Every structure is written in C-alpha cells, then in structure tokens.
Amino acid sequence: MAAILEDGKLRLSGYVGDYYFEDGFTSGDVVMALAQIDDADPLTVFLNSGGGIATEGAAIHALLSARKGKTDIVIEGVAASAASLIAMAGKKVTMSAGAVMMIHDPSGYTAGTSDDHKKAIEALEALATAYARVYAMKSGKTAEDCRAIMKEERWLTPPEAVSEGFADATTETAAEPVAAFDYRIFAHAPTALVDLAKQKNWSMSTKPAAPAASTRPAEEPSMTDKERAEQLAAENAKLKTDLAAATASVDTAVKADRERRAAIMGLEEAKGRETLAEHLFNTGSSVDQAKATLAVSPKAGATDEKEEEEFQPRRMNAQGLNKTPLNTKPGDKATARAVLSASVDRLNKRR
C-alpha cells in the first residue's frame, strides 16, 4: 500500500490499482485513509504515479472530489494516464519543478469473440468520454478539445500544464524522482523516461502486456464504473456502521459502570462505609458481592462503647498505643492523640 496519511497530507505513489506493481494504491486504500480524517478538514494530496487502471483512477478522483473540505494536489515527479485524472480533483493543482503530466485515451485488451471486442470498444468509448468531461471541468476547455488532446497523448511540462488549464501553479521546489513504471508502453513518452525505465528495468513483461490506463483487470470484466462506485459506497457505509457500533458499545459499557457504582453506593450497608464501597466498585465487585462484603465490615468511626470495651484489655499491655487509631489518616498524630486523650478521660470518670 502506497497511500500514506500523515498530518493532513495524503501521499499517493506508485501504480494506480493492484494489478501490476505491488508498490501502488487502490481506491480502497484511499477510502481507508480518508476515514481517518474529518470530511470537512483541508487535505493536501502529494501525487507521484505513472498511471494504472482507468476505473481505479476514476474512483479515486470521485472520492477526492466528493470531500467537503478543500482538497489540493501537488504533483511530484509524474502524474500520467489514470493518475492525471486523479490530479483533476484538486481545488488547486500544483506541479513541482521538473514534474510531468500526461493525458491520453484509455486503452485495454480483450480476448474472445467479435462481440467481446465490440463490448470492450463500447466500454473504452464510455470511459474516454467520462475522462474528457473531467479534464474539461478542470481546464475550462470543451470535452471535445480534451478528447483531442487525449488522442494525441500529450506530455506536459509544469508551464504547459498551467497554460492548458490542467494545473494552477508551479513551484521552484524540485520534483521527487518519478515513480517506477514501464514508460516504454506509451506511444509518445519522453525519451528520458523511456531510458530511465530501461536503466531501472521497470518492465511488465511478466504480466499480460497492457497500457497503463487499462479499462479493468481481466478478472473483473463485468464491473462498470457505476458498480465500482456502488461497491466503494458500500465499503464506506460499512466502515461508518462498524464505527457507530463500536461507539455504542463503549457508551453502553460506561452507562452500565455508572449504574453499578450508583447501586453500590446506594446500598444501606454502604452507609458509614463509603470508602470501602468505593474501593469495591473500583475493583470490579458486583452489587451483590459489594453488599455481602459491606455487611460484615465495621463502619468508619467506632462508637464510644466499642472504644471503651476495646481500650480496657489493650491498656494492660499497651497494645495499639503506637498505632494510628481507627478512621484516622496515617501520620495524623494530632488526631491520634485526641482520640487517646478522650479514652483516658472516660476511664478516669469511671474511677
């Protein structure tokens, strides 16, 4: 997973989807990241991707565009193919110095009958039309103009992207190294990126050959954009439901604990034994357990009669004279002397 959220910044790097390179991010990853922040909070997305699955790019663009809070996007290194569509979700799109943006028509592969190929063409045309509308909304161009640019496969420098309306600003900050991708699969990729892919051996030769913006993985041929959006909405709803259930569980536990404390402290046996009752609550005793313990425990502050009964046998051998009297705090010598003095006075009166 290469979708990392930290301090209000979301970093999306690598392949769009999970079909080719393991180093990538999916719409599910973005859902999980966005669930960690308030929907109204501002968010800056740092994007560095050579592209990937077209429908994944559309889903991620929809997620970012639907946020209530302001979402800005900074392109570091490269935003090509499906990643360039994600960039269009930014209220402000900033390209780092030396970064590259690429816009082209989505493409894919099929196997089967002529009807299968016809269905693939229909799907690609629908996806290309949807992409063109997104580019048009950001740039202010018409959808037809954007589709023409897509068919040309345009690679844009930061000033060119700003001039065409696909970006809003550039910075003097040098771009991050471009994300790993086999740029040789594109028809008009810059020579520098093609050479870099060769040097780094960024190859898809071990996988079925397909352009970056394939319509969908082969294992999901029947999933439409609408179905994918519904699936994401269901996942998001489940996350919210699970969170609500966890919160309700905590609230129930807190309420039950408060009721147990109130019941223990309200026992008749707790009168005069409040400190012990509080201790029994804190140690997890049930109401019945606390009641049984309190019933056989002496109350705080013994009666004068009990003190006199206990004092007589103790005074013969000085038992307890060096101990703190009952219901006094350790170290409270003044209280201890007062209790002892009172006991001596009562003893003298009886003589």
C-alpha positions as CSV (number, residue, x, y, z in Angstrom):
1,M,0.0,0.0,0.0
2,A,1.4,3.4,-1.0
3,A,-1.4,5.6,0.3
4,I,0.1,7.2,3.5
5,L,-1.8,9.8,5.6
6,E,0.1,12.0,8.0
7,D,-0.5,15.4,9.4
8,G,-3.3,16.3,6.9
9,K,-1.1,15.1,4.0
10,L,-2.0,12.1,1.8
11,R,0.8,10.6,-0.3
12,L,-0.2,8.5,-3.3
13,S,2.7,6.9,-5.1
14,G,3.2,4.0,-7.4
15,Y,0.8,2.2,-9.6
16,V,-2.9,3.1,-9.6
17,G,-4.6,-0.2,-8.6
18,D,-3.2,-3.6,-7.6
19,Y,-2.8,-5.3,-10.9
20,Y,0.8,-4.9,-11.9
21,F,3.4,-3.5,-9.4
22,E,2.9,-4.3,-5.7
23,D,4.0,-0.7,-5.0
24,G,0.7,1.0,-5.7
25,F,-2.5,2.3,-4.2
26,T,-6.2,1.4,-4.7
27,S,-9.5,3.2,-4.2
28,G,-9.9,1.0,-1.2
29,D,-6.7,2.3,0.3
30,V,-7.9,5.9,-0.3
31,V,-11.2,5.1,1.4
32,M,-9.4,3.8,4.5
33,A,-7.1,6.9,4.6
34,L,-10.0,9.4,4.2
35,A,-11.9,7.6,7.0
36,Q,-9.1,8.7,9.4
37,I,-9.8,12.5,9.0
38,D,-12.9,14.7,9.2
39,D,-14.5,15.1,5.8
40,A,-14.5,18.9,6.3
41,D,-10.8,19.1,7.1
42,P,-8.4,20.6,4.4
43,L,-6.3,18.0,2.7
44,T,-3.2,18.1,0.5
45,V,-2.5,15.1,-1.7
46,F,1.0,14.5,-3.0
47,L,0.8,12.5,-6.2
48,N,3.6,10.6,-7.9
49,S,2.3,7.9,-10.3
50,G,2.8,6.7,-13.9
51,G,-0.8,5.6,-14.0
52,G,-2.7,2.3,-13.8
53,I,-6.2,1.0,-14.1
54,A,-8.5,3.6,-15.5
55,T,-11.5,2.7,-13.4
56,E,-9.5,2.9,-10.3
57,G,-8.3,6.4,-11.2
58,A,-11.9,7.4,-11.8
59,A,-13.0,6.0,-8.5
60,I,-10.2,7.8,-6.6
61,H,-11.0,11.1,-8.4
62,A,-14.6,10.7,-7.3
63,L,-13.6,10.1,-3.7
64,L,-11.4,13.2,-3.5
65,S,-13.9,15.4,-5.4
66,A,-16.7,14.4,-3.0
67,R,-14.9,15.7,0.1
68,K,-16.5,18.7,1.8
69,G,-13.1,20.1,2.8
70,K,-10.7,21.8,0.4
71,T,-8.5,19.3,-1.4
72,D,-5.3,20.5,-3.0
73,I,-3.0,18.3,-5.1
74,V,0.8,18.6,-5.6
75,I,2.3,16.6,-8.4
76,E,5.7,15.2,-7.5
77,G,7.6,13.5,-10.3
78,V,4.8,12.4,-12.6
79,A,1.1,12.2,-12.9
80,A,0.4,10.2,-16.1
81,S,-2.6,8.4,-17.5
82,A,-5.1,7.5,-14.7
83,A,-3.0,9.5,-12.2
84,S,-3.6,12.7,-14.2
85,L,-7.3,12.2,-13.8
86,I,-6.8,11.9,-10.0
87,A,-4.9,15.2,-10.2
88,M,-8.1,16.9,-11.6
89,A,-9.7,16.5,-8.2
90,G,-7.6,19.3,-6.7
91,K,-9.1,22.6,-6.0
92,K,-5.5,23.8,-6.6
93,V,-3.2,21.7,-8.6
94,T,0.5,22.5,-8.2
95,M,3.3,20.9,-10.2
96,S,6.8,20.7,-8.7
97,A,9.6,22.0,-10.9
98,G,10.6,19.3,-13.3
99,A,7.4,17.2,-12.9
100,V,5.5,15.8,-15.8
101,M,1.8,15.3,-16.6
102,M,0.5,13.0,-19.3
103,I,-3.1,12.8,-20.7
104,H,-4.1,10.1,-23.2
105,D,-7.0,8.0,-24.3
106,P,-7.7,4.9,-22.1
107,S,-6.9,1.6,-23.7
108,G,-7.1,-2.1,-22.9
109,Y,-7.1,-5.6,-24.2
110,T,-9.8,-8.3,-24.7
111,A,-9.9,-11.9,-25.8
112,G,-12.8,-13.7,-27.2
113,T,-15.4,-13.3,-30.0
114,S,-16.1,-10.2,-32.1
115,D,-19.0,-9.4,-29.7
116,D,-16.5,-9.4,-26.8
117,H,-14.3,-6.9,-28.7
118,K,-17.3,-4.7,-29.5
119,K,-18.2,-4.6,-25.8
120,A,-14.7,-3.6,-25.0
121,I,-14.8,-0.8,-27.6
122,E,-18.1,0.5,-26.1
123,A,-16.6,0.4,-22.6
124,L,-13.5,2.3,-23.7
125,E,-15.5,4.9,-25.5
126,A,-17.7,5.5,-22.4
127,L,-14.6,5.7,-20.2
128,A,-12.8,8.1,-22.6
129,T,-15.9,10.3,-22.7
130,A,-16.1,10.4,-18.9
131,Y,-12.4,11.2,-18.7
132,A,-12.7,14.0,-21.2
133,R,-15.5,15.6,-19.2
134,V,-13.4,15.6,-16.1
135,Y,-10.4,17.2,-17.9
136,A,-12.8,19.8,-19.4
137,M,-14.3,20.8,-16.0
138,K,-10.8,21.5,-14.6
139,S,-9.3,23.2,-17.7
140,G,-12.3,25.1,-18.9
141,K,-11.9,23.6,-22.4
142,T,-14.7,21.7,-24.1
143,A,-14.9,17.9,-23.7
144,E,-14.2,17.6,-27.5
145,D,-11.0,19.6,-27.2
146,C,-9.9,17.5,-24.2
147,R,-10.6,14.3,-26.1
148,A,-8.5,15.5,-29.0
149,I,-5.6,16.1,-26.6
150,M,-6.2,12.6,-25.1
151,K,-5.9,11.0,-28.5
152,E,-2.6,12.8,-29.1
153,E,-1.1,11.5,-25.9
154,R,0.2,14.9,-24.6
155,W,3.2,15.1,-22.2
156,L,3.1,18.4,-20.4
157,T,5.8,20.3,-18.5
158,P,4.6,22.4,-15.5
159,P,4.3,25.6,-17.5
160,E,2.5,23.8,-20.3
161,A,0.1,22.1,-17.8
162,V,-0.7,25.5,-16.3
163,S,-1.1,27.1,-19.7
164,E,-3.6,24.4,-20.8
165,G,-5.5,24.7,-17.6
166,F,-4.8,21.3,-16.2
167,A,-2.7,22.8,-13.4
168,D,-2.9,26.0,-11.4
169,A,0.6,26.7,-10.3
170,T,4.2,25.5,-10.4
171,T,6.9,25.7,-7.7
172,E,10.6,26.2,-7.5
173,T,10.8,23.0,-5.5
174,A,12.5,20.2,-7.4
175,A,10.2,17.3,-8.2
176,E,10.6,13.9,-6.5
177,P,12.1,11.1,-8.6
178,V,9.4,9.8,-10.9
179,A,7.5,6.7,-9.7
180,A,8.6,3.3,-11.0
181,F,6.7,2.5,-14.2
182,D,7.4,1.0,-17.7
183,Y,7.1,4.2,-19.6
184,R,8.0,2.3,-22.8
185,I,4.4,1.2,-23.2
186,F,3.3,4.7,-24.1
187,A,3.4,5.8,-27.7
188,H,5.0,9.3,-27.1
189,A,6.7,9.0,-23.7
190,P,9.7,11.4,-23.3
191,T,13.0,9.8,-24.1
192,A,14.3,10.5,-20.7
193,L,11.5,8.4,-19.1
194,V,11.9,5.6,-21.6
195,D,15.7,5.5,-20.9
196,L,15.0,5.5,-17.2
197,A,12.6,2.6,-17.4
198,K,15.3,0.7,-19.4
199,Q,18.0,1.5,-16.8
200,K,15.9,0.5,-13.9
201,N,14.4,-2.5,-15.6
202,W,10.9,-1.3,-14.9
203,S,9.2,-4.0,-17.1
204,M,5.8,-5.5,-17.3
205,S,7.0,-8.4,-19.4
206,T,6.0,-10.9,-16.7
207,K,2.4,-9.8,-16.9
208,P,-0.1,-9.6,-19.8
209,A,1.0,-6.5,-21.8
210,A,-1.4,-3.6,-21.4
211,P,-1.2,0.2,-21.4
212,A,-1.3,1.9,-18.1
213,A,-4.9,3.0,-18.3
214,S,-6.4,-0.4,-19.0
215,T,-10.2,-0.5,-18.5
216,R,-10.0,-3.1,-15.7
217,P,-8.2,-6.2,-14.7
218,A,-9.2,-9.3,-16.7
219,E,-10.7,-10.9,-13.6
220,E,-13.3,-8.1,-13.4
221,P,-14.6,-7.8,-17.0
222,S,-18.2,-7.1,-16.0
223,M,-17.7,-4.4,-13.4
224,T,-18.8,-1.0,-14.6
225,D,-18.0,2.4,-13.2
226,K,-21.4,2.6,-11.5
227,E,-20.9,-0.8,-9.9
228,R,-17.5,0.1,-8.7
229,A,-18.8,3.4,-7.2
230,E,-21.6,1.4,-5.5
231,Q,-19.1,-1.1,-4.1
232,L,-17.0,1.8,-2.7
233,A,-20.1,3.4,-1.2
234,A,-21.0,0.1,0.4
235,E,-17.5,-0.3,1.9
236,N,-17.6,3.3,3.2
237,A,-21.0,2.7,4.7
238,K,-19.8,-0.5,6.4
239,L,-16.8,1.4,7.9
240,K,-19.2,4.0,9.3
241,T,-21.6,1.3,10.7
242,D,-18.7,-0.5,12.4
243,L,-17.5,2.7,13.9
244,A,-21.0,3.5,15.2
245,A,-21.4,0.0,16.7
246,A,-18.0,0.4,18.5
247,T,-19.1,3.8,19.9
248,A,-22.4,2.4,21.0
249,S,-20.7,-0.5,22.7
250,V,-18.4,1.9,24.6
251,D,-21.4,4.1,25.6
252,T,-23.3,1.0,26.9
253,A,-20.3,-0.1,29.0
254,V,-19.8,3.3,30.5
255,K,-23.6,3.5,31.3
256,A,-23.5,0.1,33.0
257,D,-20.5,1.0,35.0
258,R,-22.1,4.2,36.3
259,E,-25.3,2.3,37.2
260,R,-23.2,-0.3,39.1
261,R,-21.5,2.4,41.1
262,A,-24.7,4.1,41.9
263,A,-26.2,0.8,43.1
264,I,-23.3,0.0,45.3
265,M,-23.1,3.5,46.8
266,G,-26.8,3.4,47.4
267,L,-26.8,0.2,49.5
268,E,-27.9,0.5,53.1
269,E,-24.8,-1.4,54.0
270,A,-22.7,1.3,52.4
271,K,-23.7,4.0,54.9
272,G,-20.7,4.7,57.1
273,R,-18.6,2.5,54.8
274,E,-18.4,4.8,51.8
275,T,-14.6,4.5,51.3
276,L,-14.9,0.7,51.3
277,A,-17.8,0.8,49.0
278,E,-15.9,3.0,46.5
279,H,-13.0,0.6,46.7
280,L,-15.3,-2.4,46.0
281,F,-16.7,-0.6,42.9
282,N,-13.2,0.2,41.6
283,T,-12.0,-3.4,42.0
284,G,-15.0,-4.6,39.9
285,S,-17.2,-6.1,42.5
286,S,-20.8,-6.8,41.6
287,V,-23.6,-5.2,43.6
288,D,-24.3,-8.5,45.4
289,Q,-20.6,-9.0,46.1
290,A,-20.2,-5.5,47.5
291,K,-23.3,-5.9,49.6
292,A,-22.0,-9.1,51.2
293,T,-18.6,-7.6,51.9
294,L,-20.1,-4.3,53.4
295,A,-22.5,-6.2,55.6
296,V,-19.6,-7.9,57.6
297,S,-17.4,-4.8,57.7
298,P,-17.3,-2.3,60.6
299,K,-18.5,1.2,59.9
300,A,-16.0,4.1,59.9
301,G,-15.8,5.7,63.4
302,A,-16.4,3.2,66.2
303,T,-18.9,4.1,69.0
304,D,-17.7,5.2,72.4
305,E,-18.9,2.0,73.9
306,K,-16.9,-0.1,71.5
307,E,-13.8,2.0,72.1
308,E,-14.2,1.6,75.9
309,E,-14.6,-2.1,75.5
310,E,-11.5,-2.5,73.4
311,F,-9.4,0.0,75.3
312,Q,-9.5,-1.8,78.7
313,P,-7.8,-5.0,77.7
314,R,-5.4,-3.2,75.4
315,R,-4.2,-0.7,78.0
316,M,-2.9,-3.5,80.3
317,N,-0.1,-4.4,77.8
318,A,0.0,-1.1,75.8
319,Q,-1.4,-2.8,72.7
320,G,-2.2,-0.4,69.9
321,L,-0.7,2.7,71.6
322,N,1.8,3.1,68.8
323,K,-0.7,2.6,66.1
324,T,-2.9,5.1,64.4
325,P,-6.5,4.9,65.8
326,L,-9.3,3.6,63.6
327,N,-10.6,6.1,61.0
328,T,-7.6,8.4,61.1
329,K,-5.2,9.1,58.3
330,P,-1.6,7.6,58.6
331,G,0.7,10.3,60.0
332,D,-2.3,12.2,61.6
333,K,-0.7,12.2,65.1
334,A,-2.8,15.1,66.4
335,T,-6.0,13.1,65.7
336,A,-4.5,10.0,67.3
337,R,-3.6,11.9,70.5
338,A,-7.1,13.4,70.6
339,V,-8.7,10.0,70.5
340,L,-6.3,8.5,73.0
341,S,-6.9,11.5,75.4
342,A,-10.7,11.1,75.1
343,S,-10.4,7.5,76.0
344,V,-8.2,8.2,79.1
345,D,-10.7,10.8,80.3
346,R,-13.6,8.4,80.1
347,L,-11.6,5.8,82.0
348,N,-10.8,8.3,84.8
349,K,-14.5,9.3,85.1
350,R,-15.4,5.7,85.9
351,R,-12.9,5.5,88.8
